[in-house]
Every structure is written in structure tokens, then in C-alpha cells.
């Protein structure tokens, strides 16, 4: 969190999502290496990284409306989920 004098504090979500992805990778290293876990571990690692990627893409948007459109989550068959 960054504070700017006379303004609301800024929450550095880009840094926080990066730290989240790193923490997930450290956590999965502690899990047992079994056949059942291998695909789940891969998926969790991909998902943890995509949180930050989606935020960065949305943050580069041009307007508030564009930002909200990019923040929406799309499911596997294109359905849109509002966060």
C-alpha cells in the first residue's frame, strides 16, 4: 500500500497479485508429488498467474467502462461472470 499526502491510500494490486502467484508456487512445492496431484498443481499455478495478468490487462484500459469490461471473468465456454 502506498500513501500519497492528502489522498486515499493506493493498493498496489499488481505487486500483490505477483506476490500471490509466488506464494502459490512456494505452497505447491510442499504438496506431495502424486499422480492425482500433478494436474491439479499445474492448474493452480496457471490460475494464480492469470489473476495478475488479467489485472494488468484491465488496468491498461482506456476508460472506466473499458476497465469494467476487461475485469469480467469469462468461463470456459465464453459465459461472462461479474466479479
C-alpha positions as a printed Julia matrix, in Angstrom:
83×3 Matrix{Float64}:
   0.0     0.0     0.0
   1.35    3.41   -0.96
   0.24    6.61    0.73
   0.14    9.9    -1.1
  -0.26   13.04    1.05
  -3.89   14.23    1.25
  -5.14   11.33   -0.89
  -6.59    7.91   -0.3
  -4.03    5.12    0.04
  -3.22    3.27   -3.17
  -3.29   -0.51   -3.08
  -0.68   -1.88   -5.43
  -2.72   -4.79   -6.78
  -0.14   -5.54   -9.46
   2.5    -6.21   -6.79
   0.03   -8.07   -4.57
  -1.06  -10.39   -7.4
   2.62  -11.07   -8.19
   3.29  -11.93   -4.55
   0.19  -14.16   -4.55
   1.49  -16.12   -7.55
   4.88  -16.52   -5.85
   3.22  -17.7    -2.63
   1.15  -20.27   -4.52
   4.29  -21.64   -6.19
   6.01  -21.95   -2.81
   2.93  -23.69   -1.39
   2.63  -26.28   -4.16
   6.27  -27.25   -3.61
   5.2   -28.5    -0.16
   2.49  -30.8    -1.59
   3.23  -34.48   -2.14
   4.13  -35.38   -5.73
   1.42  -37.88   -6.65
  -0.26  -38.7    -9.92
  -3.53  -37.36   -8.53
  -1.94  -34.02   -7.56
   0.13  -33.34  -10.66
  -2.63  -31.92  -12.91
  -4.25  -30.03  -10.04
  -0.92  -28.42   -9.15
  -0.36  -27.34  -12.76
  -3.84  -25.8   -12.9
  -3.44  -23.94   -9.6
  -0.12  -22.47  -10.76
  -1.64  -21.32  -14.08
  -4.66  -19.83  -12.32
  -2.56  -17.96   -9.76
  -0.55  -16.3   -12.52
  -3.59  -15.39  -14.59
  -5.01  -13.27  -11.75
  -2.17  -10.79  -12.15
  -2.2   -10.96  -15.93
  -5.92  -10.2   -16.04
  -5.5    -7.28  -13.64
  -2.62   -5.78  -15.64
  -4.61   -6.08  -18.87
  -7.65   -4.44  -17.28
  -5.52   -1.73  -15.71
  -4.2    -0.71  -19.14
  -7.74    0.04  -20.3
  -8.71    3.42  -21.69
 -11.79    4.27  -19.65
 -13.74    3.13  -16.59
 -16.25    1.35  -18.85
 -13.38   -0.39  -20.66
 -11.84   -1.36  -17.3
 -15.1    -2.91  -16.08
 -15.5    -4.82  -19.33
 -11.99   -6.26  -19.03
 -12.37   -7.2   -15.37
 -15.29   -9.5   -16.15
 -14.32  -13.14  -15.95
 -15.07  -15.39  -18.87
 -15.72  -19.07  -18.25
 -14.57  -21.98  -20.38
 -17.44  -21.69  -22.85
 -17.43  -17.9   -23.11
 -20.01  -17.23  -20.41
 -19.33  -14.0   -18.52
 -19.16  -13.87  -14.73
 -19.26  -10.49  -12.97
 -16.64  -10.17  -10.19
